Amino acid sequence: MFDRRLLTHFDFFFLLLILAVAVVGIVNLFSATYSWPVSARPIYQKQIFWLFIGLGIAFLLCLFDYRRLRRLAWPLYVGAVLLLGWVALFGKVSMGARRWIDLGFFNLQPSETMKIVIIIALAYYFNDRSHPQGCSLRDLMVPFGLLGLPFLLILRQPDLGTALLVVFIGTTLILFVRIRWRTLLLLGGMAAVTPWLGWFSLKDYQKARIYTFLDPESDPLGAGYHIIQSKIAVGGGGFWGRGFLHGPQSQLSFLPERHTDFAFSVFAEEWGFFGCGVLLFLYFLIIVWGIYIAFRAADKFGRYLSIGVTAMLFWHAVVNLGMVMGLLPVVGVPLPLFSYGGTNMVTTMTGVGLLLNVSMRRYMF
C-alpha cells in the first residue's frame, strides 16, 4: 500500500527539469514539421500523447517500492531477450532494418526497452555481490554476458547506435561499481583493438557513415548529405538564431529527419548559440541531479539503478549532439525528450519514473 508520507519527498525539481526539456522539444517539433502537408503536421500532437503516456508510467512506477524490481530482474531480462529474438525472426522491416514488432496501433521497438532492462539486471547482479578491491576479469564474465547477448541481437537488426548505447550504459555502471586497475588496463587494450576487428563485420552503409564522418564533402549529395545540411543549420543559427519558424534549412526541407535524429539542428538554427546554451544547461542539470539522486539513495540497488538511468540519458544526449554537429558518425540515436519517437519517449519516462522512485524513498531503510 502506498504511504502518502512519501509525497513529502517527491522530487518536483527533477520533474520540472524533465518537463521543461519535453515542452521545448514539442515546440521544436511544431516548427520542424510546420512546412509539411496539413495531414502530417499533428506529429507534435503525437509527441504530446506519448509524453502523457510516459508521465502516467512514471507516476505508476512511483507507487511501489523500487526494491521489488530485484525479484523481477531475471524475468524482465529473459522477456526482453525473447522479444529481440522475435524481432529477428518476425519483426517489421522498415528502411532495410528489422527493428519493430507491429502491434497494430503501435510499433514496439524492443531494443529501446532493453536499455531499462539491462540497467535493472546489472543493478540486481551487483547489488548481491561485494567487491571491495574492485571487480576482476572473472567477476565481469556474467555482466559481459548480460551485455553481449542483447548487443549481438540488436546489432543484427541492424541498429549499431542502440547496440552501442546498451554497451555504454552497462560499461558506465560497471565502472561505477569499480574495476581493478590491472583489469581496467586489460579491458582498455581490448577496447582499443576491437574497432579494428569490428570493422570487417560492419554493413556497407555503416562503413559509409564512418567514411562520411571523416570526409562529408566526399559525397555531398549521398551519404554526406545529412551531416552537411545539419552543420549548415547549426552554424547558420549564429548567436541569437534566425527566429521561430524562420529556419531555411528546416522550413525549406533541406534538412532530413528533422523531427527525429536531427531535431536539435532545427532548434540550433532557430534559437542560435544562446538557445542551445540554455537547452544544454537543462540537460546538464538533469544529469547532475540524476547523480545526486544516486548518491542519496537508501541502498546499493537504488544507487545502481539511478546511475544506470542517468548514464542512459547522458549517452543518448552526447551521441546525438555529437552526431548532428559532425563530431561523431551518424548512427541514428534520438535526443531524449526532444526527438520524436513514441517508444523512446516511453523508455525515457520509465527511467525518469525509476529516478523519482529512488529519490522518494531515500529515507526508507
C-alpha positions in Angstrom: 0.0 0.0 0.0 1.3 3.5 -0.9 2.4 5.6 2.0 1.2 9.2 1.5 4.1 10.5 3.5 6.3 9.7 0.6 4.7 12.6 -1.3 6.6 15.0 1.0 9.8 13.6 -0.6 8.7 13.8 -4.2 11.3 15.4 -6.4 9.4 18.2 -8.1 12.5 20.0 -9.2 13.7 17.0 -11.2 10.3 16.5 -12.8 10.2 20.2 -13.7 13.6 19.9 -15.5 12.2 16.9 -17.4 9.0 18.7 -18.4 10.9 21.8 -19.4 13.0 19.9 -22.0 10.0 17.9 -23.2 7.9 21.1 -23.7 10.8 22.8 -25.6 11.0 19.6 -27.7 7.3 19.7 -28.6 7.5 23.3 -29.6 10.5 22.5 -31.7 8.7 19.6 -33.4 5.9 22.0 -34.3 8.4 24.1 -36.1 10.2 21.2 -37.7 7.0 19.9 -39.3 5.4 23.3 -39.9 6.1 23.1 -43.7 4.8 19.6 -44.0 1.4 18.9 -45.6 -1.5 19.5 -43.2 -2.2 15.8 -42.9 1.3 15.3 -41.5 1.5 18.3 -39.1 0.0 16.6 -36.0 3.2 14.8 -35.3 3.9 17.2 -32.4 0.5 16.2 -31.0 1.5 12.6 -31.1 4.6 13.6 -29.1 2.3 15.2 -26.5 0.3 12.0 -26.4 3.4 9.9 -25.8 4.6 12.4 -23.2 1.4 11.9 -21.2 1.6 8.1 -21.6 5.2 8.3 -20.3 4.2 10.6 -17.4 1.5 8.1 -16.5 4.0 5.2 -16.4 6.5 7.3 -14.4 3.8 8.1 -11.7 2.7 4.5 -11.6 6.3 3.4 -11.0 6.4 5.8 -8.0 3.5 3.9 -6.3 5.6 0.8 -5.5 8.9 0.3 -3.8 11.6 0.1 -6.5 13.3 -2.7 -4.5 10.6 -5.1 -5.6 12.2 -5.0 -9.0 15.0 -7.2 -7.7 12.8 -10.3 -7.9 11.7 -9.3 -11.4 15.2 -8.6 -12.8 15.8 -12.0 -14.4 12.2 -12.5 -15.8 12.4 -9.0 -17.3 15.8 -9.8 -18.9 14.7 -13.1 -20.3 11.5 -11.5 -21.7 13.4 -8.6 -23.3 15.8 -11.0 -24.9 12.9 -13.1 -26.2 11.4 -10.0 -27.7 14.7 -9.3 -29.5 14.7 -12.8 -30.8 11.1 -12.4 -32.0 12.1 -9.2 -33.9 15.0 -11.1 -35.6 12.5 -13.7 -36.9 9.2 -11.9 -37.4 9.9 -8.2 -36.9 8.6 -5.5 -39.1 11.1 -4.3 -41.8 11.4 -0.6 -42.5 14.1 1.2 -44.4 16.1 -2.0 -44.6 16.1 -2.7 -40.8 14.1 -5.2 -38.8 13.6 -3.4 -35.5 9.9 -3.3 -34.7 7.0 -5.5 -33.6 3.8 -4.4 -35.3 1.1 -4.2 -32.6 -1.4 -2.6 -34.9 -1.9 0.7 -33.1 1.8 0.9 -32.2 5.2 -0.3 -33.4 7.1 -1.6 -30.4 10.9 -1.4 -30.6 12.3 -4.0 -28.1 15.8 -2.6 -28.3 14.6 0.5 -26.5 13.1 -1.4 -23.6 16.3 -3.4 -23.3 18.1 -0.2 -22.1 15.9 -0.1 -19.0 16.0 -3.9 -18.5 19.8 -4.1 -18.7 20.0 -1.4 -16.0 17.7 -3.4 -13.7 19.6 -6.7 -14.4 23.0 -5.3 -13.8 21.8 -3.3 -10.7 20.4 -6.6 -9.3 23.6 -8.5 -10.1 26.0 -6.1 -8.5 23.7 -5.5 -5.5 24.1 -9.1 -4.3 27.9 -9.1 -4.7 30.6 -7.2 -2.8 33.9 -6.3 -4.5 35.8 -4.1 -2.0 39.0 -4.4 -4.1 37.2 -3.8 -7.4 35.9 -6.4 -9.9 38.4 -8.8 -11.5 38.0 -10.0 -15.1 36.4 -13.2 -13.7 33.9 -11.1 -11.8 32.9 -9.4 -15.0 32.2 -12.5 -17.1 28.4 -12.6 -16.2 27.9 -8.8 -16.7 29.7 -9.0 -20.0 27.5 -11.9 -21.0 24.4 -10.0 -20.0 25.5 -7.1 -22.2 26.8 -9.3 -25.1 23.7 -11.2 -25.9 21.4 -8.1 -26.5 24.3 -6.3 -28.2 24.6 -9.0 -30.8 20.8 -9.3 -31.3 20.4 -5.5 -31.7 23.4 -5.3 -34.0 21.8 -8.0 -36.2 18.7 -5.8 -36.8 20.9 -3.8 -37.8 20.9 -1.0 -35.2 24.5 -0.1 -34.4 23.6 3.1 -32.5 21.3 1.4 -30.0 23.6 -1.6 -29.6 26.5 0.7 -28.7 24.2 2.6 -26.3 23.4 -0.6 -24.4 27.1 -1.2 -24.1 27.9 2.3 -23.0 25.1 2.2 -20.3 26.4 -1.1 -19.0 30.0 -0.1 -19.1 29.3 3.1 -17.1 27.5 1.1 -14.5 30.4 -1.4 -14.3 32.9 1.4 -13.9 30.8 2.9 -11.2 30.9 -0.4 -9.3 34.8 -0.3 -9.6 37.2 -2.4 -11.5 40.7 -3.4 -10.5 43.5 -1.4 -12.2 45.0 -4.4 -13.9 41.6 -5.5 -15.2 40.9 -1.9 -16.4 44.1 -1.7 -18.3 43.5 -5.1 -19.9 40.0 -4.1 -20.9 41.3 -0.8 -22.3 43.7 -2.6 -24.5 40.9 -4.9 -25.8 38.7 -1.9 -26.4 41.4 -0.3 -28.5 41.7 -3.4 -30.7 38.0 -4.2 -31.0 37.1 -1.4 -33.5 39.8 -2.7 -35.9 38.4 -6.2 -35.7 34.8 -5.0 -35.7 35.3 -3.0 -38.9 35.0 -6.2 -41.0 31.6 -7.1 -39.5 30.0 -3.7 -40.4 27.5 -3.4 -43.1 28.4 -1.3 -46.2 26.1 1.5 -45.2 27.7 1.6 -41.7 31.2 1.8 -43.2 29.9 4.6 -45.5 28.8 6.6 -42.4 32.3 6.4 -40.9 33.8 7.5 -44.3 31.3 10.3 -44.4 32.1 11.3 -40.8 35.8 11.6 -41.8 35.1 13.4 -45.0 31.4 14.5 -45.6 32.2 16.5 -48.7 33.4 13.3 -50.5 29.7 12.5 -51.2 27.7 15.7 -50.6 24.5 14.5 -52.3 24.6 11.0 -50.9 26.0 9.7 -47.6 27.3 13.1 -46.6 24.1 15.0 -47.3 22.6 14.6 -43.8 25.6 15.8 -41.8 26.4 18.7 -44.3 22.9 20.0 -44.0 22.9 19.6 -40.3 26.2 21.5 -39.9 24.8 24.3 -42.1 21.7 24.5 -39.9 23.6 24.5 -36.6 26.1 27.1 -37.9 23.5 29.2 -39.6 21.8 30.0 -36.3 24.6 32.4 -35.2 24.3 33.7 -31.7 20.6 34.6 -31.4 19.2 32.3 -34.1 17.0 33.0 -37.1 13.8 33.0 -35.2 10.9 30.6 -34.6 9.6 29.1 -37.9 12.3 31.0 -39.8 15.0 28.4 -40.2 15.6 28.0 -44.0 17.2 24.5 -43.6 14.1 23.1 -41.9 11.3 25.2 -43.4 12.6 24.7 -47.0 13.1 20.9 -46.3 16.9 20.8 -46.9 17.4 19.1 -43.5 16.4 15.5 -43.5 15.0 13.6 -40.5 14.5 17.0 -38.8 11.8 15.7 -36.4 13.8 12.7 -35.2 17.6 12.4 -35.3 18.3 16.0 -36.4 15.7 17.8 -34.2 18.5 19.6 -32.4 19.7 21.1 -35.7 16.3 22.7 -36.2 16.5 24.2 -32.7 20.0 25.4 -33.2 19.1 27.2 -36.5 16.1 29.0 -35.0 17.4 29.8 -31.5 21.1 30.1 -32.1 24.0 29.6 -29.6 22.1 31.3 -26.8 19.1 28.9 -27.1 21.4 25.9 -27.4 23.3 27.0 -24.3 20.0 27.1 -22.3 18.9 23.7 -23.6 22.3 22.1 -22.9 22.2 23.6 -19.4 18.9 21.9 -18.7 20.4 18.6 -19.8 23.4 19.3 -17.6 21.1 19.8 -14.6 19.2 16.6 -15.4 22.4 14.6 -15.4 23.8 16.3 -12.3 20.5 15.8 -10.5 20.4 12.1 -11.5 23.9 11.6 -10.0 22.7 13.5 -6.9 19.7 11.1 -6.6 22.1 8.2 -6.9 24.3 9.3 -4.0 21.3 10.0 -1.8 19.8 6.5 -2.5 18.9 4.4 0.5 20.6 1.3 -0.8 23.1 0.0 -3.4 20.3 -1.3 -5.7 18.7 2.2 -5.8 22.2 3.7 -6.4 22.9 1.4 -9.3 19.5 2.0 -10.8 20.0 5.8 -10.7 23.5 5.7 -12.2 22.2 3.4 -15.0 19.3 5.6 -15.9 21.5 8.8 -15.7 24.0 7.1 -17.9 21.3 6.3 -20.4 20.2 10.0 -20.6 23.8 11.1 -20.7 25.0 8.9 -23.6 21.8 9.5 -25.6 22.4 13.2 -25.4 26.2 13.0 -26.1 25.9 10.7 -29.1 23.0 12.7 -30.7 24.6 16.1 -30.2 28.0 14.8 -31.4 26.2 13.3 -34.4 24.3 16.5 -35.5 27.4 18.6 -35.1 29.7 16.3 -37.1 31.8 15.3 -34.1 30.6 11.6 -34.2 29.3 9.4 -37.1 25.6 9.4 -37.8 24.2 6.3 -36.0 20.5 7.2 -35.7 20.3 8.0 -32.0 17.5 10.4 -30.9 17.9 13.2 -28.4 15.9 12.1 -25.3 12.7 14.1 -24.5 13.4 16.1 -27.6 13.3 14.0 -30.8 10.1 12.4 -31.9 9.5 8.8 -31.0 6.9 7.0 -29.0 9.0 4.1 -27.8 11.9 6.3 -26.9 9.7 8.7 -25.0 8.1 5.9 -23.0 11.5 4.4 -22.3 13.0 7.7 -21.2 10.0 8.4 -18.9 10.2 4.9 -17.5 13.8 5.8 -16.5 12.6 9.1 -15.1 10.0 7.2 -13.0 12.7 5.0 -11.6 14.8 8.0 -10.6 11.8 9.7 -8.9 11.0 6.4 -7.1 14.5 6.1 -5.7 14.5 9.8 -4.7 11.2 9.5 -2.9 12.4 6.5 -0.8 15.8 7.8 0.1 14.9 8.0 3.8 13.4 4.4 3.9 15.6 1.6 5.0 
